[in-house]
Amino acid sequence: MLPGLMALLLGLVALLPACGGKSVKGSLSVLMDMTYRDIDIVLGSSDATVRFTRPPGEDGLGEDLVLAVSARALRLPFAPDAGTPGLSFDLAEDIGGGVQRGSLARNVLNDPRRTFPAILRGHLNFVNVPAAGQPTAGDFSVTFVLGEEFGDGRTLFDSFQGMVR
């Protein structure tokens, strides 16, 4: 019986790398590691940000910010009836002065790429009005403008759920 149990455990361990972590999807994820472990949603003074994070490499201290997707220049706090049934933001919207509503950022140990190209089209959707201390869920999708910089013309998208802080 012990050899059978050992074979089962070895089989399960062999499957772990195939399972992999969760990853932000899209054509840009082919060029850079977009795997994450945790998601949290942060309400700032005038923005809502969905953060995809993971523990960093060897020392395990801090976190790698795999991707932060933000909708900026919002009027917070949201009214309780602001989004019936949910809220949706056009990330490509010009909010004045050539600044877009959406912003994406990254801060991963030993990866110099921290910014992304301008957004051609994109959205950030919440299924309910995000409120501190409450869970929410939603999805985002972006397509970057065409050009010759890293990430140009590529896409990123994913769904999320997490606690709002």
C-alpha positions as CSV (number, residue, x, y, z in Angstrom):
1,M,0.0,0.0,0.0
2,L,2.8,2.4,0.8
3,P,4.3,2.1,-2.8
4,G,0.9,2.9,-4.2
5,L,0.6,6.0,-2.0
6,M,4.1,7.1,-2.9
7,A,3.3,6.7,-6.7
8,L,0.1,8.8,-6.2
9,L,2.0,11.6,-4.3
10,L,4.7,11.7,-7.0
11,G,2.1,11.9,-9.7
12,L,0.5,14.9,-7.9
13,V,3.8,16.6,-7.4
14,A,4.5,16.1,-11.1
15,L,1.2,17.9,-12.0
16,L,1.9,21.0,-9.9
17,P,4.1,22.8,-12.4
18,A,1.5,22.1,-15.1
19,C,-1.2,23.7,-13.0
20,G,0.9,26.9,-12.7
21,G,-0.2,30.1,-11.0
22,K,-3.0,32.3,-12.2
23,S,-1.9,34.7,-14.9
24,V,-3.3,37.9,-16.5
25,K,-4.2,36.9,-20.0
26,G,-3.5,38.5,-23.3
27,S,-0.9,38.7,-26.0
28,L,1.5,40.7,-23.8
29,S,1.6,37.8,-21.3
30,V,3.5,35.8,-24.0
31,L,6.4,38.4,-23.7
32,M,6.5,38.8,-19.9
33,D,5.6,36.8,-16.8
34,M,2.1,37.9,-15.7
35,T,1.5,35.2,-13.1
36,Y,0.1,36.4,-9.8
37,R,-1.1,35.0,-6.5
38,D,-3.3,37.7,-5.0
39,I,-5.7,40.4,-6.0
40,D,-6.8,43.4,-4.1
41,I,-8.8,46.4,-5.0
42,V,-7.7,49.8,-3.6
43,L,-9.8,53.0,-3.5
44,G,-7.6,56.1,-3.4
45,S,-8.7,59.7,-3.1
46,S,-9.8,59.8,-6.8
47,D,-9.0,56.4,-8.3
48,A,-9.9,52.7,-8.2
49,T,-7.1,50.3,-8.7
50,V,-7.1,46.5,-9.2
51,R,-3.7,45.1,-8.1
52,F,-2.4,41.7,-9.2
53,T,0.5,40.7,-6.9
54,R,2.8,37.8,-5.9
55,P,5.5,37.2,-3.4
56,P,9.0,38.2,-4.8
57,G,11.8,35.7,-5.5
58,E,14.2,34.4,-3.0
59,D,13.8,36.4,0.2
60,G,10.0,36.4,0.2
61,L,9.9,39.9,1.6
62,G,7.5,42.5,0.1
63,E,5.6,41.8,-3.1
64,D,5.9,42.0,-6.8
65,L,3.3,44.2,-8.4
66,V,2.6,42.1,-11.5
67,L,0.0,44.6,-12.8
68,A,-2.0,47.5,-11.5
69,V,-5.0,48.6,-13.5
70,S,-6.4,52.0,-12.4
71,A,-9.3,54.2,-13.4
72,R,-8.3,57.8,-12.5
73,A,-10.1,61.1,-11.9
74,L,-13.1,59.6,-10.2
75,R,-15.4,61.2,-7.7
76,L,-15.1,59.2,-4.6
77,P,-16.7,57.9,-2.5
78,F,-19.1,56.4,-4.9
79,A,-22.8,56.9,-4.2
80,P,-24.4,53.6,-3.1
81,D,-26.6,53.7,-6.2
82,A,-23.8,54.8,-8.6
83,G,-23.7,51.5,-10.3
84,T,-26.9,49.6,-10.9
85,P,-26.1,46.8,-11.5
86,G,-22.4,47.7,-11.6
87,L,-19.8,50.3,-12.6
88,S,-17.9,50.5,-15.9
89,F,-15.0,52.8,-16.8
90,D,-13.7,53.5,-20.3
91,L,-9.9,53.3,-19.7
92,A,-9.1,55.0,-23.1
93,E,-11.2,58.1,-22.3
94,D,-9.4,61.4,-22.5
95,I,-9.9,63.2,-19.2
96,G,-8.2,66.4,-20.3
97,G,-4.8,67.4,-21.3
98,G,-4.2,64.2,-23.3
99,V,-4.4,62.2,-20.1
100,Q,-6.3,58.9,-20.2
101,R,-8.7,57.7,-17.6
102,G,-6.9,54.4,-17.4
103,S,-3.4,53.7,-16.2
104,L,-1.4,50.5,-16.0
105,A,1.7,49.9,-14.0
106,R,4.1,47.2,-12.9
107,N,6.9,46.8,-10.3
108,V,8.5,43.4,-10.4
109,L,11.9,42.7,-8.9
110,N,14.7,42.6,-11.6
111,D,12.2,43.7,-14.4
112,P,12.9,47.2,-15.7
113,R,9.5,47.4,-17.5
114,R,7.3,49.5,-15.2
115,T,5.1,51.4,-17.6
116,F,2.8,50.5,-20.5
117,P,1.9,52.1,-23.8
118,A,-1.1,54.3,-24.3
119,I,-4.5,52.5,-24.3
120,L,-6.3,52.3,-27.7
121,R,-9.4,50.8,-26.1
122,G,-10.2,49.3,-22.7
123,H,-12.6,49.0,-19.8
124,L,-12.6,48.3,-16.1
125,N,-15.9,46.8,-14.9
126,F,-17.1,46.2,-11.3
127,V,-20.2,44.0,-10.7
128,N,-21.1,46.2,-7.7
129,V,-20.1,49.6,-6.3
130,P,-16.7,49.1,-4.6
131,A,-16.7,50.0,-0.9
132,A,-13.9,49.7,1.6
133,G,-14.0,46.4,3.6
134,Q,-16.4,44.8,1.1
135,P,-15.8,42.2,-1.6
136,T,-16.2,43.0,-5.2
137,A,-15.5,41.4,-8.6
138,G,-15.2,42.4,-12.2
139,D,-13.1,42.4,-15.2
140,F,-10.8,44.5,-17.3
141,S,-9.5,44.5,-20.9
142,V,-7.0,46.7,-22.7
143,T,-5.6,47.0,-26.2
144,F,-2.5,49.1,-26.5
145,V,-1.9,51.5,-29.4
146,L,0.2,50.3,-32.3
147,G,3.8,51.5,-32.5
148,E,7.3,50.3,-32.1
149,E,7.7,50.3,-28.3
150,F,7.5,47.2,-26.1
151,G,3.9,46.1,-25.7
152,D,2.5,48.2,-28.5
153,G,-0.5,46.6,-30.2
154,R,-0.7,43.9,-27.5
155,T,-3.6,43.1,-25.2
156,L,-4.2,42.3,-21.5
157,F,-7.4,41.1,-19.8
158,D,-8.6,39.2,-16.8
159,S,-11.4,38.9,-14.3
160,F,-10.9,39.6,-10.7
161,Q,-12.5,39.3,-7.3
162,G,-11.2,40.6,-4.0
163,M,-11.6,42.7,-0.9
164,V,-11.7,46.5,-1.3
165,R,-9.4,48.5,0.9
